[in-house]
Amino acid sequence: MTKNITASYDKFNNSVMIVEDDRIVARLLSHTLSQRGFDVQVADNGRQAIESLDQIRPADLVLLDIMLPYADGFEVLSQIRARKGWENVPIIMLTSKTQEPTVVRAFENGADDYVTKPFQLGELMVRINRLMK
């Protein structure tokens, strides 16, 4: 079940927050994860994601793009790591940025994994399941 990020957030198991401004990618991820039993929250820009951190329960995992409107993925990553309850939530950076300095920066700032677009759904699901155990 996909929910808008501003919707009330009850206690769910296997909840995933998707922070992605590309509506097609967000819809694909949301649909795929929902079909596999995940509860999904979607934020379509960095500011919306940051504002939601104090309004919803921490997700079990975050899929985070880097190139976002209003606040980039690095700012969102920093805010997630600074929030009580969110600091240990696994974060997978999901981005088209492939340059080594960007990948290194993501890991140095607390990302748990890094997947480049275009991505394979099967591989992404394995990474998600591995981090959510």
URZI-V915636 format. One record per residue. N is the residue number from 1. OMEGA is omega in whole degrees, -180 to 180 (* if undefined). Layout:
BEGIN
N_OMEGA ; N_OMEGA
END
This chain:
BEGIN
1_179 ; 2_179 ; 3_172 ; 4_-175 ; 5_-178 ; 6_179 ; 7_177 ; 8_-174 ; 9_177 ; 10_179 ; 11_178 ; 12_169 ; 13_178 ; 14_178 ; 15_-180 ; 16_172 ; 17_177 ; 18_176 ; 19_-170 ; 20_-180 ; 21_177 ; 22_-174 ; 23_-180 ; 24_179 ; 25_180 ; 26_180 ; 27_179 ; 28_180 ; 29_-179 ; 30_-180 ; 31_-178 ; 32_-179 ; 33_178 ; 34_180 ; 35_-180 ; 36_173 ; 37_179 ; 38_170 ; 39_-169 ; 40_171 ; 41_-179 ; 42_170 ; 43_-176 ; 44_173 ; 45_-176 ; 46_-179 ; 47_179 ; 48_179 ; 49_-179 ; 50_-180 ; 51_-177 ; 52_-175 ; 53_180 ; 54_-176 ; 55_-178 ; 56_175 ; 57_178 ; 58_176 ; 59_175 ; 60_179 ; 61_177 ; 62_169 ; 63_-168 ; 64_173 ; 65_177 ; 66_-176 ; 67_-177 ; 68_174 ; 69_173 ; 70_175 ; 71_-176 ; 72_-177 ; 73_178 ; 74_176 ; 75_178 ; 76_178 ; 77_180 ; 78_-180 ; 79_178 ; 80_-178 ; 81_-179 ; 82_-175 ; 83_177 ; 84_-180 ; 85_-180 ; 86_-169 ; 87_-179 ; 88_179 ; 89_178 ; 90_-180 ; 91_173 ; 92_173 ; 93_-178 ; 94_-167 ; 95_176 ; 96_179 ; 97_-176 ; 98_-177 ; 99_-177 ; 100_180 ; 101_179 ; 102_178 ; 103_180 ; 104_180 ; 105_180 ; 106_180 ; 107_179 ; 108_-179 ; 109_171 ; 110_176 ; 111_179 ; 112_-180 ; 113_-176 ; 114_-179 ; 115_-179 ; 116_175 ; 117_-5 ; 118_-177 ; 119_176 ; 120_-177 ; 121_-180 ; 122_179 ; 123_179 ; 124_179 ; 125_177 ; 126_180 ; 127_179 ; 128_-179 ; 129_179 ; 130_-178 ; 131_-178 ; 132_178 ; 133_*
END
